[in-house]
Amino acid sequence: MKHIRAFITNLVLLTLALCLFSGGKAVARASLIAYRLWIGGTQVTYDNRNRITWPNGSGYATYDSDKHILTFYDAIITTTTTEEISGESTKAGVYANFTTDLTIKGDVTFELPKDSCGIYYKTLDHMYAGRTVTIDGNITMKESGGGIWIDDSNLHFKSGKTSIKSANMAVAVRGGKITFEDSEMIVTEPEVYQILTKVDLKCIATYSGSPANKVTIEKKYGNKGTYTIQLTSPSVVLRGREALTAFYTANYVKKSMLVGTDSDLHNFVFDLNSDGIGDIKAEVTLDTYDVSRSIMVINVLDECTYSGDFIIDEKDLKLDFLNGSKLPYYAPMIIKIPQLNNGECTLDMTGGEADISAFYCANPYDPFYNTLYWVEQIDHALTTTYSEPRFYELDVDNNGTPDIILKDFDGKCILHESNSVHGDKVIVLSNAAKQKCIKERNPYFSKLTIKFPKADTPGSESDDTDKPSTSAVTTSNTDTQVEINAEEPGKLDKTQKGTSFTKLKAGKKSITLSWKKQNAKGIKGYEIQYSMDKSFKKNVKTVTINKTKTTSKTIKKLTSKKKYYVRIRTFRKKGAEKLYSKWSKTKNVKVK
């Protein structure tokens, strides 16, 4: 009996102690609760369930342990959890090893390594198989190795938008099915060409019979459109997806262009014109697991006999093999190999300017500039200087003064005011310069002739006399401004003081000219000539100013958007005869 009473007493004391300390012990026990759920490498616990964060990423998540709901708030996950599953190491941004269903809500973006997947769910034991993972939010997966992997359970897309761009799979559900409710999915098909059927999203209908419009598949294989490889230099480097796709295109042509490879299958030689001689060589490093590391270096071989555009179109490709193996290709793929020797060319500068755009528009590799460049660099037969904005001044005779202005932004050559070259200037590349062009794969002209105005060109500023025009002449004896269609007859007085323009202003179909006042004894006025021809050979009009105190004139009824050349001189009278000064330097202005 005593023993019974002692036992009852101890039991009461123990119960009282439990009542006194139950709160603290319950809290302590709760703080040790950890769920089999990891996010970005952080395990979810009782303590952090209301605000879960992870290294390197942003945003946060919450977990309702009663309803098994994981909610993301503007989350970006860049780190993973590594777990041993069935003897294999698995990396995932979200890893769940549950006995219950799981619902994922909110907005989350995964930016993970290529050897990991975004979401991995597996039941704790086969006895719990048949659970359901529900996606009820917006999920984006960028460049991960895998997308969503569900083992022994179902995957249900309830609402929101899921976008997956993965390296080797999109969605895998083993032992369950995939269903859609009011959700949208866009999948960029994996890079690798061997896609397992069980993880191929095109087989979704097999799992659920869901409407096809629920899923959009953006293919990474097939025809990727037009692609151009311009071999304008000795070596061109393609990287990433471009290298991979270009190689598959060239390697699976019906009539093989391949004429040789090395033992390691890294160097390929292609014959473009089927003459048995290799034209280009491709040094290839392909990585189908990580496409960004793929590289193809293309070199034009010295013995290359092909020039022009080599075009590979769909009709030339082994399409059944390419599509069946899910390989990307370009169609058409254009390989441009420039013609090096472009023969002879003539640049006519006798009119003061010339359009050179046709020289390099016909051949986009610019033999005109290449010829000038190598003549200067190798032969030192001329000099070019660069000035803003994008002007090149060309000294053809190497006398220190420029002869031509090359305006490379609009394809114009303009005769420089200091030009000292007359007649034809012939530029021929030396053998050394030609060999340099060939080595550098630079197109050139074997002979470039530049036609300059002759020294005795009528109407030029170097004329010692002015020839009267045969056109009708209108004169005036009044002290007013008169416009006529040709020069008045007269003689040149080299000692007579002249004048020059101080300002040219363009107006709407008009120009306003200003010049220096000339007060020398005997000067009676000024004569102005204007024309759209710099040499003043045709369509020349003359304005006579009969007062020396007048120093400006507006000329109207001109052609809009056209450039006009102007010059001015003074005149005096000796009896019935007019004597003229030399013409001023020619100026030009473009009418508005």
Phi, psi and omega in degrees: 000319179299319181295325180293315179299320180296320180296318180295320180298313180297324180294319178296315180298320179296318179297318179298318180297320178296321179294321182292324187248009184298321182300310182296319181290326179294317179294317180298319180294320181295324182292345179267356182288127176229132182268154180277062182216124180237139179231118179056030180092356180257127178279138179280131180232174177299323184286321186260005188297337181273348174201096183260125176237171185210161184292147169070336181272205179211172184075191179204177180220161173232155179227121176268104186287339179282318182261354179059051180243124176254120184242129179257146179236102180045052188267143170233123183245125182239355180242163187234168171250136179251123180228148175276115181234119180053040177080000180242147180276125181240130177252135181211148175290317172238121180239125180230130178235085195249170168246000185233177172292166176217132176245132179246122182238173174087198184241123181216140177239132178253126175234086193242164177297163182291342182263024183222167175242167183285303183233129175233125179233132177215136178290152184297329180207157181298338179293342179260010182300156179094007175289174183230131171260123183250127175262116184231051182189198183251120183237130177235129178239120183250118169055031175277167178290321179221164182265263182243129181236119180239126179250133172063017182212181182257159176235123182237123176264107186274306181206171179092189183233130178246125180237123186233126173234102187236163184276327185223355173196162179251297181223132175231125176234114181249126179082015179208200180221165179248132178228155179236146175243279178228054186234158180235141178228134174238124183238127170271117188300144183305155182290319187289149187274346175262101181253118181295139182302322185291343179244010181276121186294341178294344180269013181302322181301329179295324182285319193227342186068025183288157180301140183297330184286359176284336185234129174247126180251118176267109188284141174264350179253181182089191184287118181264011174095191183285138178217136182240131175249112182261108182267064181269357178227166184301336184215135177234135183248125173252142183230157173063221184298327178298317179296315181299312184291318179297321180293314178300322180297311183290330187276343183239045171277141183305308175266101191303135175266354186285123180243358179181147174220162174271177186293333182268003180055042176250335181246126183237138177245129183244136176256112187277327185249018172056036177258008179082001181247129180294136181255318180227153179237135179242122174262115193243133168230105183255139176227098183284345177280316176235090188301330183299341181267001178285138182222139171226121178255121183252129178237139172276124183286152181299328182273009181305130179248005183257142172215152182108200182260121175259120188246127174251117181247176183302323181296341181269353189255157174276078188295323181300318180289315182299313181287322179295325178270001180057052177258140175281152176206161176257138174206115000278149169253125186249120176256114184259116175243114187291147170286127187281302181274111182260019174075214184258154182214144178236131177248114184265109180253013184293337178270005178098335177205162180211149178266117182257005183299327181296332182295320182254350172286324178292326176231105189292001181261008166062064177294335181297306181291325178299317180299311179299319184296312184283333173297322178287313187289320185262313186269341181054036184269352177204173183226136174240142174232146183255139176217151179287153350267107175060048174246141172242126177260127187249120176260098188288323184260008175056039180257008176094353178241135183290148180248330182224143171256121177263115179260089190288349181278344177226011175071032182245142169248131181236135178294128180283148182298331183271010183307129180241008181260136179231144181082207185266133173247119183257126179247122180233130178290138173287167178300323179296319180291321178298316180297326177293318177299317180294316181296321181272001182058040180258119175298149182210166172260131179292333179212127179239117179253125177250119181266114178260158176300143178287158184295330183257029180298125179301139177086358180281168184287345181275358180297139177270341179227156177253124180272133180292146179278151177275357179288163178296144183242133175247124182242171180212137177262000181273164181272059180226172178278135184229136176251128179230171187263001178201172179288151172280148177299146179177179180242156179271129174248104185295339181272349184287137180286136180254200178213180180207160181285140175255337182201139174235126182234126180275137175235186178284108183056033180204163172223144177246124184250138175233146183213171181283138177286135180246114184256011182301151183299131176093345181292129183254341181172199185227154175233128182244136173241142175220148182195158172275357177257118185297330181276358179056042178267330185220156179051047180265133175239148185236137175243128179253127177252117188265013176229130181288336181284346177282127184231018175207155181205134174256123179257126186247180178060041177266172180273126182296146175068014180252152179267133179242142176255139183226151174210161185217151175210165177262163174217155173220169184244140174231092188071232179271357185261145175260138174246136185243152171277176174292154176292147173289173173296142180288134175244163177222154180209142180261125184287144179280000000 
